[in-house]
Amino acid sequence: MITTTAKTCFVYGTLMSEEVLHCLLGRIPPMLPKVILKNHSRHPVRRQVYPGVIPSTSTSSTVEGVLLFELSPMEVKLLDFFEEEGVDYKRADVQVLIPDVTSLDEATQTLIKKSDQDDYLTDQMLKTQAYIWLKDTSALDIAKDWDYEEFRRKHLDWYLQSTVEPCRHEAEKSNL
């Protein structure tokens, strides 16, 4: 397992929801939307409401998501617990594209620079971590792309009650 020193994390599924983050972490960390993970694809997990991301052989495949900033080591542990790191997903080092950095407000540019000078590759690329699907791809519906807006409309309330809240309580009982 990768050590929990990450200050940023690229998320692309249910964790893009402020409601999910608040329920799980007890706060909404600073976020930057419309961040791109290249050479990967996002697919629904069969019989679930969340996605998995896998590396793609197509160089044109991209996944749009959200970059979370200022995550504490405890919050990263909580995200690992939620994502079942090492079972369903592996937290892996990735590089994400931040489109048009110059158009970002000064506070967001400062967050990017503060995330760690060593992680800042260029004006557009940033080293971070993301949860990459670890199980066999047969568990994913490869023919489909996961739809965040559909998740919000059809499943968010149920997901908060049936998955996120119980996970948070289980983590608290486990002293995470």
TIRO-2110 file (N, C-alpha, C; in Angstrom, 1 decimal):
// TIRO-2110
0.8, -1.2, 0.0, N, 1, A
0.0, 0.0, 0.0, CA, 1, A
0.9, 1.2, 0.0, C, 1, A
0.5, 2.2, -0.7, N, 2, A
1.2, 3.5, -0.8, CA, 2, A
1.0, 4.2, 0.5, C, 2, A
2.1, 4.9, 1.0, N, 3, A
1.9, 5.6, 2.3, CA, 3, A
1.0, 6.8, 2.1, C, 3, A
0.4, 7.1, 3.2, N, 4, A
-0.7, 8.1, 3.2, CA, 4, A
-0.2, 9.6, 3.4, C, 4, A
0.6, 10.0, 2.4, N, 5, A
1.2, 11.4, 2.5, CA, 5, A
0.5, 12.2, 1.5, C, 5, A
-0.4, 11.7, 0.7, N, 6, A
-1.1, 12.5, -0.4, CA, 6, A
-1.8, 13.7, 0.2, C, 6, A
-1.6, 14.8, -0.5, N, 7, A
-2.3, 16.1, -0.1, CA, 7, A
-3.4, 16.3, -1.1, C, 7, A
-3.3, 15.7, -2.3, N, 8, A
-4.3, 15.8, -3.3, CA, 8, A
-4.8, 14.4, -3.7, C, 8, A
-6.0, 14.4, -4.4, N, 9, A
-6.5, 13.1, -4.9, CA, 9, A
-7.4, 13.4, -6.0, C, 9, A
-7.3, 12.7, -7.1, N, 10, A
-8.2, 12.9, -8.3, CA, 10, A
-9.3, 11.9, -8.0, C, 10, A
-10.6, 12.4, -8.1, N, 11, A
-11.7, 11.5, -7.9, CA, 11, A
-12.6, 11.7, -9.1, C, 11, A
-13.3, 10.6, -9.5, N, 12, A
-14.0, 10.6, -10.8, CA, 12, A
-15.4, 9.9, -10.7, C, 12, A
-15.8, 9.6, -9.5, N, 13, A
-17.1, 8.9, -9.3, CA, 13, A
-18.0, 9.5, -8.3, C, 13, A
-18.4, 8.7, -7.3, N, 14, A
-19.3, 9.2, -6.3, CA, 14, A
-18.6, 10.2, -5.4, C, 14, A
-17.3, 10.2, -5.3, N, 15, A
-16.6, 11.2, -4.5, CA, 15, A
-16.5, 12.6, -5.1, C, 15, A
-17.0, 12.7, -6.3, N, 16, A
-17.2, 14.1, -6.9, CA, 16, A
-18.3, 14.8, -6.2, C, 16, A
-19.2, 14.1, -5.5, N, 17, A
-20.3, 14.7, -4.9, CA, 17, A
-19.9, 15.4, -3.6, C, 17, A
-20.2, 16.6, -3.4, N, 18, A
-20.0, 17.3, -2.2, CA, 18, A
-20.7, 16.7, -1.0, C, 18, A
-21.9, 16.1, -1.3, N, 19, A
-22.7, 15.5, -0.2, CA, 19, A
-22.0, 14.2, 0.3, C, 19, A
-21.4, 13.4, -0.7, N, 20, A
-20.7, 12.2, -0.3, CA, 20, A
-19.5, 12.6, 0.5, C, 20, A
-18.7, 13.6, 0.0, N, 21, A
-17.5, 14.0, 0.7, CA, 21, A
-17.8, 14.5, 2.2, C, 21, A
-18.9, 15.3, 2.3, N, 22, A
-19.2, 15.9, 3.6, CA, 22, A
-19.6, 14.7, 4.6, C, 22, A
-20.4, 13.8, 4.1, N, 23, A
-20.9, 12.7, 4.9, CA, 23, A
-19.7, 11.8, 5.3, C, 23, A
-18.8, 11.6, 4.4, N, 24, A
-17.6, 10.7, 4.7, CA, 24, A
-16.5, 11.4, 5.5, C, 24, A
-16.1, 12.6, 5.1, N, 25, A
-15.0, 13.2, 5.7, CA, 25, A
-15.4, 14.2, 6.8, C, 25, A
-16.7, 14.6, 6.8, N, 26, A
-17.1, 15.6, 7.8, CA, 26, A
-16.8, 17.0, 7.3, C, 26, A
-16.4, 17.2, 6.1, N, 27, A
-16.1, 18.5, 5.5, CA, 27, A
-16.0, 18.3, 4.0, C, 27, A
-16.0, 19.4, 3.3, N, 28, A
-15.8, 19.4, 1.9, CA, 28, A
-14.5, 20.0, 1.6, C, 28, A
-13.5, 19.3, 1.2, N, 29, A
-12.1, 19.8, 1.0, CA, 29, A
-12.2, 20.8, -0.2, C, 29, A
-11.2, 21.6, -0.4, N, 30, A
-11.1, 22.4, -1.6, CA, 30, A
-11.1, 21.5, -2.8, C, 30, A
-11.8, 21.9, -3.9, N, 31, A
-12.0, 21.1, -5.0, CA, 31, A
-11.8, 21.9, -6.3, C, 31, A
-11.2, 21.2, -7.3, N, 32, A
-11.1, 21.8, -8.6, CA, 32, A
-11.8, 20.8, -9.6, C, 32, A
-12.9, 21.3, -10.2, N, 33, A
-13.6, 20.4, -11.2, CA, 33, A
-12.9, 20.4, -12.6, C, 33, A
-13.5, 19.6, -13.4, N, 34, A
-13.1, 19.5, -14.8, CA, 34, A
-11.6, 19.2, -15.0, C, 34, A
-11.0, 18.4, -14.1, N, 35, A
-9.6, 17.9, -14.3, CA, 35, A
-9.7, 16.6, -15.1, C, 35, A
-8.7, 16.4, -15.9, N, 36, A
-8.7, 15.3, -16.8, CA, 36, A
-7.6, 14.2, -16.5, C, 36, A
-8.0, 13.0, -16.5, N, 37, A
-7.0, 11.8, -16.4, CA, 37, A
-7.0, 11.2, -17.8, C, 37, A
-5.8, 11.3, -18.4, N, 38, A
-5.6, 10.8, -19.8, CA, 38, A
-5.3, 9.3, -19.8, C, 38, A
-5.6, 8.7, -20.9, N, 39, A
-5.3, 7.3, -21.1, CA, 39, A
-6.0, 6.4, -20.1, C, 39, A
-7.1, 6.7, -19.7, N, 40, A
-7.9, 5.9, -18.8, CA, 40, A
-9.4, 6.0, -19.2, C, 40, A
-10.2, 5.0, -18.8, N, 41, A
-11.6, 5.0, -19.1, CA, 41, A
-12.4, 4.7, -17.9, C, 41, A
-13.6, 5.2, -17.8, N, 42, A
-14.5, 5.0, -16.6, CA, 42, A
-15.7, 4.3, -17.0, C, 42, A
-16.0, 3.2, -16.2, N, 43, A
-17.1, 2.3, -16.6, CA, 43, A
-17.9, 2.0, -15.3, C, 43, A
-19.2, 1.8, -15.5, N, 44, A
-20.0, 1.3, -14.3, CA, 44, A
-19.5, -0.1, -13.8, C, 44, A
-19.5, -0.2, -12.5, N, 45, A
-19.3, -1.5, -11.9, CA, 45, A
-20.6, -2.3, -12.0, C, 45, A
-20.6, -3.5, -12.5, N, 46, A
-21.9, -4.2, -12.7, CA, 46, A
-22.6, -4.4, -11.4, C, 46, A
-23.9, -4.2, -11.4, N, 47, A
-24.8, -4.3, -10.3, CA, 47, A
-24.5, -3.3, -9.1, C, 47, A
-23.8, -2.2, -9.5, N, 48, A
-23.5, -1.2, -8.5, CA, 48, A
-23.8, 0.2, -9.1, C, 48, A
-23.8, 1.2, -8.3, N, 49, A
-24.1, 2.6, -8.8, CA, 49, A
-22.8, 3.4, -8.9, C, 49, A
-21.7, 2.8, -8.7, N, 50, A
-20.4, 3.6, -8.8, CA, 50, A
-19.5, 3.0, -9.9, C, 50, A
-18.5, 3.8, -10.3, N, 51, A
-17.7, 3.3, -11.4, CA, 51, A
-16.3, 2.8, -11.0, C, 51, A
-15.6, 2.3, -12.0, N, 52, A
-14.2, 2.0, -11.8, CA, 52, A
-13.5, 2.6, -13.0, C, 52, A
-12.2, 3.0, -12.8, N, 53, A
-11.4, 3.5, -13.8, CA, 53, A
-10.3, 2.6, -14.1, C, 53, A
-10.0, 2.3, -15.4, N, 54, A
-9.0, 1.4, -15.8, CA, 54, A
-8.1, 2.1, -16.8, C, 54, A
-6.8, 1.7, -16.9, N, 55, A
-6.0, 2.2, -18.0, CA, 55, A
-6.6, 1.8, -19.3, C, 55, A
-6.4, 2.7, -20.3, N, 56, A
-6.9, 2.4, -21.7, CA, 56, A
-5.8, 2.3, -22.7, C, 56, A
-6.0, 1.5, -23.7, N, 57, A
-5.0, 1.4, -24.7, CA, 57, A
-5.2, 2.5, -25.7, C, 57, A
-6.3, 3.2, -25.7, N, 58, A
-6.6, 4.3, -26.6, CA, 58, A
-6.0, 5.6, -26.0, C, 58, A
-5.1, 6.3, -26.7, N, 59, A
-4.6, 7.5, -26.2, CA, 59, A
-5.6, 8.6, -26.2, C, 59, A
-6.7, 8.4, -26.8, N, 60, A
-7.8, 9.5, -26.8, CA, 60, A
-8.7, 9.3, -25.6, C, 60, A
-8.6, 8.2, -24.9, N, 61, A
-9.5, 8.0, -23.7, CA, 61, A
-9.1, 8.9, -22.6, C, 61, A
-10.2, 9.6, -22.0, N, 62, A
-9.9, 10.5, -20.9, CA, 62, A
-11.1, 10.3, -19.9, C, 62, A
-10.8, 10.7, -18.7, N, 63, A
-11.8, 10.7, -17.6, CA, 63, A
-11.8, 12.1, -17.0, C, 63, A
-13.0, 12.7, -17.0, N, 64, A
-13.1, 14.0, -16.3, CA, 64, A
-13.5, 13.8, -14.8, C, 64, A
-12.8, 14.5, -13.9, N, 65, A
-13.2, 14.3, -12.5, CA, 65, A
-12.8, 15.6, -11.8, C, 65, A
-12.6, 15.4, -10.5, N, 66, A
-12.4, 16.5, -9.6, CA, 66, A
-11.1, 16.3, -8.8, C, 66, A
-10.3, 17.3, -8.6, N, 67, A
-9.1, 17.2, -7.9, CA, 67, A
-9.4, 17.8, -6.5, C, 67, A
-9.2, 16.9, -5.5, N, 68, A
-9.4, 17.3, -4.1, CA, 68, A
-8.0, 17.8, -3.5, C, 68, A
-8.0, 18.9, -2.7, N, 69, A
-6.8, 19.4, -2.2, CA, 69, A
-6.8, 19.4, -0.7, C, 69, A
-5.7, 19.5, -0.1, N, 70, A
-5.5, 19.7, 1.4, CA, 70, A
-6.1, 18.5, 2.2, C, 70, A
-5.9, 17.3, 1.7, N, 71, A
-6.4, 16.1, 2.4, CA, 71, A
-5.4, 15.8, 3.5, C, 71, A
-5.9, 15.5, 4.7, N, 72, A
-5.0, 15.1, 5.8, CA, 72, A
-4.7, 13.7, 5.7, C, 72, A
-3.6, 13.2, 6.3, N, 73, A
-3.3, 11.7, 6.3, CA, 73, A
-4.5, 10.9, 6.8, C, 73, A
-5.2, 11.4, 7.8, N, 74, A
-6.4, 10.7, 8.3, CA, 74, A
-7.5, 10.6, 7.2, C, 74, A
-7.7, 11.7, 6.5, N, 75, A
-8.7, 11.7, 5.5, CA, 75, A
-8.3, 10.7, 4.3, C, 75, A
-7.1, 10.6, 4.0, N, 76, A
-6.6, 9.7, 3.0, CA, 76, A
-6.9, 8.3, 3.5, C, 76, A
-6.6, 8.0, 4.7, N, 77, A
-6.9, 6.7, 5.3, CA, 77, A
-8.4, 6.4, 5.2, C, 77, A
-9.3, 7.4, 5.5, N, 78, A
-10.7, 7.2, 5.4, CA, 78, A
-11.1, 6.9, 3.9, C, 78, A
-10.5, 7.7, 3.0, N, 79, A
-10.8, 7.4, 1.6, CA, 79, A
-10.4, 6.0, 1.2, C, 79, A
-9.2, 5.5, 1.7, N, 80, A
-8.8, 4.2, 1.4, CA, 80, A
-9.8, 3.2, 2.0, C, 80, A
-10.3, 3.4, 3.2, N, 81, A
-11.3, 2.5, 3.8, CA, 81, A
-12.6, 2.5, 2.9, C, 81, A
-13.0, 3.6, 2.5, N, 82, A
-14.2, 3.8, 1.7, CA, 82, A
-14.1, 3.1, 0.4, C, 82, A
-12.9, 3.2, -0.3, N, 83, A
-12.7, 2.7, -1.6, CA, 83, A
-12.2, 1.2, -1.5, C, 83, A
-12.1, 0.7, -0.3, N, 84, A
-11.6, -0.7, -0.1, CA, 84, A
-10.3, -0.8, -0.9, C, 84, A
-9.4, 0.1, -0.6, N, 85, A
-8.0, 0.1, -1.2, CA, 85, A
-7.4, -1.2, -1.0, C, 85, A
-6.8, -1.8, -2.1, N, 86, A
-6.2, -3.1, -2.0, CA, 86, A
-7.1, -4.2, -2.3, C, 86, A
-8.4, -4.0, -2.3, N, 87, A
-9.4, -5.0, -2.6, CA, 87, A
-10.1, -4.7, -3.9, C, 87, A
-10.8, -3.6, -4.0, N, 88, A
-11.5, -3.1, -5.2, CA, 88, A
-10.7, -2.2, -6.0, C, 88, A
-10.0, -1.3, -5.3, N, 89, A
-9.2, -0.3, -6.0, CA, 89, A
-7.8, -0.2, -5.4, C, 89, A
-6.9, 0.3, -6.2, N, 90, A
-5.5, 0.6, -5.8, CA, 90, A
-5.3, 2.1, -5.9, C, 90, A
-4.8, 2.7, -4.8, N, 91, A
-4.5, 4.1, -4.9, CA, 91, A
-3.1, 4.2, -5.6, C, 91, A
-3.1, 4.8, -6.8, N, 92, A
-2.0, 4.9, -7.6, CA, 92, A
-1.6, 6.3, -7.9, C, 92, A
-0.3, 6.5, -8.2, N, 93, A
0.2, 7.7, -8.7, CA, 93, A
-0.2, 7.9, -10.1, C, 93, A
-0.7, 9.1, -10.4, N, 94, A
-1.2, 9.5, -11.7, CA, 94, A
-0.8, 10.9, -12.0, C, 94, A
-0.9, 11.3, -13.3, N, 95, A
-0.7, 12.7, -13.7, CA, 95, A
-2.0, 13.2, -14.3, C, 95, A
-2.5, 14.3, -13.8, N, 96, A
-3.8, 14.8, -14.3, CA, 96, A
-3.5, 16.2, -15.1, C, 96, A
-4.4, 16.4, -16.0, N, 97, A
-4.4, 17.6, -16.8, CA, 97, A
-5.3, 18.7, -16.2, C, 97, A
-4.8, 19.8, -15.9, N, 98, A
-5.7, 20.9, -15.4, CA, 98, A
-5.8, 21.9, -16.6, C, 98, A
-6.9, 21.9, -17.3, N, 99, A
-7.1, 22.7, -18.5, CA, 99, A
-7.0, 24.2, -18.1, C, 99, A
-6.3, 24.9, -18.9, N, 100, A
-6.3, 26.4, -18.8, CA, 100, A
-6.0, 26.9, -17.4, C, 100, A
-4.8, 26.6, -16.9, N, 101, A
-4.5, 27.0, -15.5, CA, 101, A
-4.5, 28.5, -15.4, C, 101, A
-4.2, 29.2, -16.4, N, 102, A
-4.2, 30.7, -16.3, CA, 102, A
-5.5, 31.3, -16.1, C, 102, A
-6.6, 30.6, -16.4, N, 103, A
-8.0, 31.1, -16.2, CA, 103, A
-8.5, 30.9, -14.7, C, 103, A
-7.7, 30.1, -13.9, N, 104, A
-8.1, 29.8, -12.6, CA, 104, A
-7.9, 31.1, -11.7, C, 104, A
-8.8, 31.2, -10.7, N, 105, A
-8.6, 32.3, -9.8, CA, 105, A
-7.3, 32.1, -8.9, C, 105, A
-6.9, 33.2, -8.3, N, 106, A
-5.6, 33.2, -7.6, CA, 106, A
-5.6, 32.2, -6.5, C, 106, A
-6.7, 32.0, -5.8, N, 107, A
-6.8, 31.1, -4.6, CA, 107, A
-6.6, 29.6, -5.1, C, 107, A
-7.2, 29.3, -6.3, N, 108, A
-7.0, 27.9, -6.8, CA, 108, A
-5.6, 27.7, -7.3, C, 108, A
-5.0, 28.7, -8.0, N, 109, A
-3.6, 28.6, -8.4, CA, 109, A
-2.7, 28.4, -7.2, C, 109, A
-3.0, 29.1, -6.1, N, 110, A
-2.2, 28.9, -4.9, CA, 110, A
-2.3, 27.5, -4.4, C, 110, A
-3.5, 26.9, -4.4, N, 111, A
-3.7, 25.6, -3.9, CA, 111, A
-2.9, 24.6, -4.7, C, 111, A
-2.9, 24.8, -6.0, N, 112, A
-2.1, 23.9, -6.9, CA, 112, A
-0.7, 24.0, -6.6, C, 112, A
-0.2, 25.2, -6.4, N, 113, A
1.3, 25.4, -6.1, CA, 113, A
1.6, 24.9, -4.7, C, 113, A
0.7, 25.0, -3.8, N, 114, A
0.9, 24.6, -2.4, CA, 114, A
0.9, 23.1, -2.3, C, 114, A
0.2, 22.4, -3.2, N, 115, A
0.0, 20.9, -3.1, CA, 115, A
1.4, 20.3, -3.0, C, 115, A
2.4, 20.8, -3.6, N, 116, A
3.8, 20.4, -3.4, CA, 116, A
4.5, 20.7, -4.7, C, 116, A
5.5, 21.5, -4.5, N, 117, A
6.3, 22.0, -5.7, CA, 117, A
6.8, 20.8, -6.5, C, 117, A
7.2, 19.7, -5.9, N, 118, A
7.7, 18.5, -6.6, CA, 118, A
6.6, 17.9, -7.4, C, 118, A
5.3, 18.1, -7.1, N, 119, A
4.2, 17.5, -7.8, CA, 119, A
3.8, 18.3, -9.0, C, 119, A
4.2, 19.5, -9.0, N, 120, A
3.7, 20.4, -10.1, CA, 120, A
4.6, 20.3, -11.3, C, 120, A
4.2, 19.6, -12.3, N, 121, A
5.0, 19.2, -13.5, CA, 121, A
5.1, 20.3, -14.5, C, 121, A
4.0, 20.9, -14.9, N, 122, A
4.0, 21.9, -15.9, CA, 122, A
2.8, 22.9, -15.5, C, 122, A
2.6, 23.8, -16.4, N, 123, A
1.4, 24.7, -16.2, CA, 123, A
0.1, 23.9, -16.2, C, 123, A
0.1, 22.7, -16.8, N, 124, A
-1.1, 22.0, -16.9, CA, 124, A
-1.2, 20.6, -16.2, C, 124, A
0.0, 20.0, -16.0, N, 125, A
0.0, 18.6, -15.5, CA, 125, A
0.4, 18.7, -14.0, C, 125, A
-0.2, 17.8, -13.2, N, 126, A
0.0, 17.7, -11.8, CA, 126, A
0.1, 16.2, -11.4, C, 126, A
1.1, 15.9, -10.6, N, 127, A
1.1, 14.5, -10.1, CA, 127, A
0.2, 14.5, -8.9, C, 127, A
-0.6, 13.4, -8.8, N, 128, A
-1.5, 13.2, -7.7, CA, 128, A
-1.7, 11.7, -7.6, C, 128, A
-2.8, 11.3, -6.9, N, 129, A
-3.1, 9.9, -6.8, CA, 129, A
-4.6, 9.8, -7.1, C, 129, A
-5.0, 8.6, -7.6, N, 130, A
-6.3, 8.2, -7.9, CA, 130, A
-6.6, 6.8, -7.6, C, 130, A
-7.8, 6.4, -7.4, N, 131, A
-8.2, 5.0, -7.1, CA, 131, A
-8.5, 4.3, -8.4, C, 131, A
-7.6, 3.4, -8.8, N, 132, A
-7.7, 2.7, -10.1, CA, 132, A
-8.3, 1.3, -9.8, C, 132, A
-9.2, 0.9, -10.6, N, 133, A
-9.9, -0.4, -10.5, CA, 133, A
-8.9, -1.5, -10.4, C, 133, A
-9.0, -2.4, -9.4, N, 134, A
-8.0, -3.4, -9.2, CA, 134, A
-8.5, -4.8, -9.6, C, 134, A
-9.8, -5.0, -9.5, N, 135, A
-10.4, -6.3, -9.8, CA, 135, A
-10.4, -6.6, -11.3, C, 135, A
-10.8, -7.7, -11.7, N, 136, A
-10.9, -8.1, -13.1, CA, 136, A
-11.9, -7.2, -13.8, C, 136, A
-11.6, -6.8, -15.0, N, 137, A
-12.4, -5.9, -15.8, CA, 137, A
-13.8, -6.5, -16.1, C, 137, A
-13.9, -7.8, -16.0, N, 138, A
-15.2, -8.4, -16.3, CA, 138, A
-16.3, -7.9, -15.3, C, 138, A
-15.9, -7.3, -14.1, N, 139, A
-16.8, -6.7, -13.2, CA, 139, A
-17.3, -5.4, -13.6, C, 139, A
-16.7, -4.8, -14.7, N, 140, A
-17.1, -3.5, -15.2, CA, 140, A
-17.9, -3.7, -16.5, C, 140, A
-18.9, -2.8, -16.7, N, 141, A
-19.6, -2.8, -18.0, CA, 141, A
-18.8, -1.9, -19.0, C, 141, A
-17.9, -2.6, -19.6, N, 142, A
-16.9, -1.9, -20.5, CA, 142, A
-17.6, -1.2, -21.6, C, 142, A
-18.8, -1.6, -22.0, N, 143, A
-19.5, -1.0, -23.2, CA, 143, A
-20.1, 0.4, -22.8, C, 143, A
-20.1, 0.7, -21.5, N, 144, A
-20.8, 1.9, -21.1, CA, 144, A
-19.8, 2.8, -20.4, C, 144, A
-20.1, 4.1, -20.4, N, 145, A
-19.4, 5.1, -19.6, CA, 145, A
-20.3, 5.4, -18.4, C, 145, A
-19.7, 5.6, -17.2, N, 146, A
-20.5, 5.9, -16.1, CA, 146, A
-21.0, 7.3, -16.1, C, 146, A
-22.2, 7.6, -15.7, N, 147, A
-22.8, 8.9, -15.8, CA, 147, A
-23.0, 9.6, -14.4, C, 147, A
-22.2, 10.6, -14.1, N, 148, A
-22.3, 11.2, -12.8, CA, 148, A
-23.7, 11.9, -12.6, C, 148, A
-24.2, 12.6, -13.6, N, 149, A
-25.5, 13.3, -13.4, CA, 149, A
-26.6, 12.2, -13.2, C, 149, A
-26.6, 11.1, -13.9, N, 150, A
-27.6, 10.1, -13.6, CA, 150, A
-27.4, 9.5, -12.2, C, 150, A
-26.2, 9.3, -11.7, N, 151, A
-26.0, 8.9, -10.4, CA, 151, A
-26.6, 9.9, -9.4, C, 151, A
-26.4, 11.2, -9.6, N, 152, A
-27.0, 12.2, -8.7, CA, 152, A
-28.5, 12.1, -8.7, C, 152, A
-29.1, 12.1, -9.9, N, 153, A
-30.5, 12.1, -10.0, CA, 153, A
-31.2, 10.8, -9.4, C, 153, A
-30.6, 9.7, -9.7, N, 154, A
-31.3, 8.4, -9.4, CA, 154, A
-30.9, 7.7, -8.1, C, 154, A
-29.6, 8.0, -7.7, N, 155, A
-29.1, 7.1, -6.6, CA, 155, A
-28.4, 7.9, -5.4, C, 155, A
-28.2, 9.2, -5.5, N, 156, A
-27.4, 9.9, -4.5, CA, 156, A
-28.0, 9.7, -3.1, C, 156, A
-29.3, 10.0, -2.9, N, 157, A
-29.9, 9.9, -1.6, CA, 157, A
-29.7, 8.5, -1.0, C, 157, A
-30.1, 7.5, -1.8, N, 158, A
-30.0, 6.1, -1.4, CA, 158, A
-28.6, 5.8, -1.1, C, 158, A
-27.6, 6.2, -1.9, N, 159, A
-26.2, 5.9, -1.7, CA, 159, A
-25.7, 6.5, -0.4, C, 159, A
-26.1, 7.7, -0.1, N, 160, A
-25.6, 8.3, 1.2, CA, 160, A
-26.1, 7.5, 2.3, C, 160, A
-27.4, 7.0, 2.3, N, 161, A
-27.9, 6.3, 3.5, CA, 161, A
-27.4, 4.8, 3.5, C, 161, A
-27.3, 4.2, 2.4, N, 162, A
-27.0, 2.8, 2.4, CA, 162, A
-25.5, 2.4, 2.3, C, 162, A
-24.7, 3.4, 1.9, N, 163, A
-23.3, 3.1, 1.7, CA, 163, A
-22.4, 4.0, 2.5, C, 163, A
-22.5, 5.3, 2.3, N, 164, A
-21.6, 6.3, 2.8, CA, 164, A
-21.7, 6.4, 4.4, C, 164, A
-23.0, 6.6, 4.9, N, 165, A
-23.2, 6.7, 6.3, CA, 165, A
-22.7, 5.4, 7.0, C, 165, A
-23.1, 4.2, 6.6, N, 166, A
-22.6, 3.0, 7.3, CA, 166, A
-21.1, 2.9, 7.2, C, 166, A
-20.5, 3.3, 6.1, N, 167, A
-19.0, 3.3, 6.0, CA, 167, A
-18.4, 4.2, 7.0, C, 167, A
-18.9, 5.4, 7.2, N, 168, A
-18.4, 6.4, 8.1, CA, 168, A
-18.5, 5.8, 9.5, C, 168, A
-19.6, 5.2, 9.9, N, 169, A
-19.8, 4.7, 11.2, CA, 169, A
-18.9, 3.5, 11.5, C, 169, A
-18.7, 2.7, 10.5, N, 170, A
-17.7, 1.5, 10.6, CA, 170, A
-16.3, 2.0, 10.8, C, 170, A
-15.9, 3.1, 10.0, N, 171, A
-14.6, 3.7, 10.2, CA, 171, A
-14.4, 4.2, 11.6, C, 171, A
-15.4, 4.9, 12.1, N, 172, A
-15.3, 5.4, 13.5, CA, 172, A
-15.1, 4.3, 14.5, C, 172, A
-15.9, 3.2, 14.3, N, 173, A
-15.8, 2.1, 15.2, CA, 173, A
-14.4, 1.4, 15.1, C, 173, A
-13.8, 1.5, 13.9, N, 174, A
-12.4, 1.0, 13.7, CA, 174, A
-11.3, 1.9, 14.1, C, 174, A
-11.7, 3.1, 14.7, N, 175, A
-10.8, 4.1, 15.1, CA, 175, A
-9.9, 4.7, 13.9, C, 175, A
-10.5, 4.8, 12.8, N, 176, A
-9.8, 5.5, 11.7, CA, 176, A
-9.8, 7.0, 11.8, C, 176, A
END
